[in-house]
Amino acid sequence: MLNRNEIWAGLVFGILLPVFSFVLLYQVFSLLEVKGAASGAGFSPNFRERTLAIVAIALNMIPLNIFRRRRWDLSMRGVVIATGVLAFVWLFKYGIGLF
């Protein structure tokens, strides 16, 4: 974990964690689908991608809680900003099709 109480450190961590976790989760589900353990039949065309993206964004609550316990307010602020930006990107990309 980063040992810095700076906004840029929170921003970097708040963006990289969801990106890497999305890629990892997507690969796990792709592997499960190839092996026959998971199926995307019956769902909307981008259901898995949309759901994994929101789960990856929600994983930012883990470092947010760690930074809160350490009282690293600036790093916590960076994670909150990154989470907000990613949430708006998610709404822009997938929200139009939902409403």
C-alpha positions, -999 to +999 in steps of 0.1 A: +000+000+000+011+035-006+026+053+024+016+088+014-011+110+026-015+129-007-044+134-031-024+121-061-017+088-042-054+083-035-062+092-071-037+066-085-049+039-061-085+048-066-082+044-104-058+014-106-077-008-081-110-008-101-092-012-135-072-042-123-101-058-104-124-054-135-098-071-157-093-099-132-130-105-126-137-104-164-110-130-171-123-152-143-158-151-156-146-157-192-127-187-180-157-200-162-178-195-193-153-215-214-153-243-188-191-243-188-195-232-151-211-199-160-234-188-187-245-154-200-276-167-217-308-149-208-292-117-197-290-084-215-261-081-239-237-062-216-250-074-183-218-091-171-196-062-182-219-036-166-221-056-133-184-063-131-177-026-137-199-015-108-184-042-085-149-030-094-158+006-086-174-005-053-141-022-043-127+013-038-145+012-004-118-011+009-089+014+005-112+042+015-118+024+049-081+017+053-072+054+047-100+065+071-086+043+099-051+057+093-065+092+092-051+099+058-076+125+048-059+136+016-055+101+002-091+094+012-101+125-008-082+112-038-100+078-037-134+096-034-127+118-064-115+087-084-146+068-074-169+097-084-152+100-118-155+063-124-191+063-114-199+091-139-180+072-166-201+041-158-233+062-159-223+078-192-214+044-208-241+022-194-268+045-179-282+056-213-292+020-221-308+015-188-332+044-189 
